[in-house]
Amino acid sequence: MHENYDLDLLLELVEQRKFRSLKELLSQMNEVDIAEFLDELDVEQEILVFRLLPKDTAAEVFTYLENTEDQEKLIGALSDRELREVLDELYLDDTVDIIEDMPANVVSRILRNTDASTRSQINQLLNYPKDSAGSIMTTEFVFLHPDATVEESFARIRSVGIDKETIYTCYVTQNRVLLGVVTVRRMLLSSYETCIRDIMETNVLSVNTHEDKEDVAQLLNKYDLSAIPVVDGDNRLVGIVTFDDAMDVIEEETTEDFEKMAAILPSDKPYLKTGVLETWRSRIPWLMLLMLSATFTGIIITSFESALAACVVLTSFIPMLSGTGGNSGSQSSVAVIRALSLDEIDFSDLVAVVWKEIRVAVLCGVCLAAANFVKMMVVDRWLMHNPEVTPLVALVVCLTLVFTVLCAKVVGCTLPMAAEKLGIDPAVMASPFITTIVDALSLLIYFFFATWILPL
């Protein structure tokens, strides 16, 4: 809630049914804050408060509601007239976003309460693939004719601009084919008699309707655009993707990546709105897989029981080696996954990435080994009076550290790149998966050096 508004006061007004005072307070609030306030109410109260809002504010608040279940309940409670008023105030892409998450009976009611032209546009947008530019674009933009004058173009903007999502950037088309783009700023600085063709920018960055929406969002971010035109196979302008929609895509994709990196199946619901069983279902498959894959670690330890029995002190350093290896692999994987998502690298850069990580691993491994050698000699052997921690044991642990960090960083950078090459989301190859692999590798390295150097 915005710091200027008292949530407790608002809730108290609802409880005491002082709707006139509540309406006055709501009129001074931002739509985002009102949506957050509605999330705090039960369904009956939410419907009552929603009906207090002016129809243009109500439409904005409706798009900011966190939970689709709340939207569905509101739609069910509104009369056809009230629903029509809300839908008339919504931009087309927002209506499509709402429809995509609604059950069939709610969708049919929404479509029944829209006019034939809007219904046709909604159906067209719904037919685009879920992750495409076509699915997030809006068809509410201003297009101008190349032979129109600036004065004629301003008259057109005034007549149609009220219903458009943006009027700052106008698109120049002829027979629906995209020819160029012109900003209102450029038009304001030109004389009324100037032809649009003479001031439009013809080098226009556009995307295809079937282009991945995450790539479109990255383009908007990269070139610092407020909107980007969407064209079909014949270069006909069919819509635009605005920056606010791109931000939603980036947030959604980032959340999904974090969930995959934490070995959780992605969910589109807010944390507190997700049920316990649903959360359990999203987490248990990966936990089960990682638990079973971790049995390899147990098999390796069992195979070297005799070595551990001959030198028991080796056991105490296993957690440190596994943890360091897992952390090293996670550092590399997170850096590479981010670089892949920002298109800074691709699979062709594999050799360069591996070579860089090898050099980083050597520097990190040597530093860690040197610090660990001093710690083992001073703390473990001298201060803790443990005669089993000999220089040879310290050498085994330090050599293992160097090679574990090296292997972890190579695995951490190669797995995400290999995953993307195979068409798998690189985020899947993050911390838990890499840690499991590195644990097994670190033990193999550890026992190799132990059996080679120590008199077991």
Steps between C-alpha positions, in 0.01 A plus 500: 500500500626850416637671808248789470206268564404329823396141436349463849284810444374369166417159652322672789285704259404179318411324827289799615346527151592870473501481122477877435824565694658194342408614148656840570825339617511260205463788254834636623683168470703349220341204316787268603445588868126439467568155349731417794228614740238281327734199542465546877118465491277196485292444185180674618689808623711506182188512280345777712813717486552433128150634427594830670766571237437712188492276189835623358674447837326164545637377167857599594471342845362180345818450292721544810325233712762236588274196499300381198257334743413847638445627145278201425289558813462868416387419147246256644365764740471784245184545297527492120477880490776542761719244324452679166604830660821346638583324170441820302767673709757219465765498230466204268825327605394520868166338411684220320733447798197462729318264262804270468482415872122462529284186478285452188170617655656830615667551160168452319335759729781751436474448122120536516545845654739636237404639160552297182814688391672462839394135519659436160828665608504305828453170317780591261740574787401181682599293196866603524736260684512567875864613503490704178509875438147471358366380836617812690456769234221758495314603186422842648759726338494809280589455132542788255510528120837594347346770277307670782623834633597559862178701550284217361689249712443698820129513418501121464687453829241719677211303356628146571769545766271481804461122457862424412757355738765747384493809277858616546626269224290478182548244224493592132324241283362467149261213428593381854867454396740659752701776333641697791449654842463861616486643852265773617810696606629498140158610373478782755835632382392493132271743317135406447551479122781241527422159352533204739705317236770770531544474878437130568781264603518218245760287676241337729575215738209254491427142606294218352176385662649157581827629650562391859358758742811486721717596200262789427525621860880486479493707178289771666742506791812493281395788272317693775172509305156584639332273242593272211283424192389142429464399135381189318682311223407768243634786717145614578468674836270298727583638845758642739664372817531774762765530768261421789413166338870430443571566869229248594665242273846562649361471856314180411804342330736604782268349762475180295880481469548548875249223570674263259841590646365407843360171364134609524244451223388852390167639626317814392328555837624730782673312785228543765223423249657164408360207698717262705427201273576703187831617651580141595430381144732766358790405728488124556591380145837677501572410863430136417724509192784675687470260794530198270788653306679573830518125565808504274676692777416222745625233257835682464546530879412132546758405235776674697403383849837336551684825422277692742553235769879525458492881526184605685590871496429507124125475575491835683603693184235353265226761581743788439614356164143430384378843609787683331449302180124567498549872562763526225274324250203721596703817445590396145153369412319814619741727309465292181119469528472878534732555202294255293172669592641841401637358170855596602623149411377195308621143444766611249677679791537175697880475461552865602270459802668176615849651458400803708348282775811276508723802565260634765484152658878470524529840673210423738620145566859602582383777737257266677763224524762735646257636759380150585857365542578773754170437680559123520852538631430781748143428617444127449851371579642756742208669683269196505790260565399254227814305400310320221494823297842455348654708218422208263132504600495879451661450156227251402224740608663802329559315170140380512383859552685624191370224272147506648467874434637444149251220422211688664553815295535306173185299576320818615566684174462213251173344621280812451652562154448136401142518629420802283656329198268202560197728535473461880463803728855573633355594840420132560877433508553724801602459861334174619579299187859621474562458875397134479743436212784693666453314831568169325798643308656656811488165684658315207780760486541491879539124523725490193751736665458328839583153364784641288675717762417347840636166623155337534 
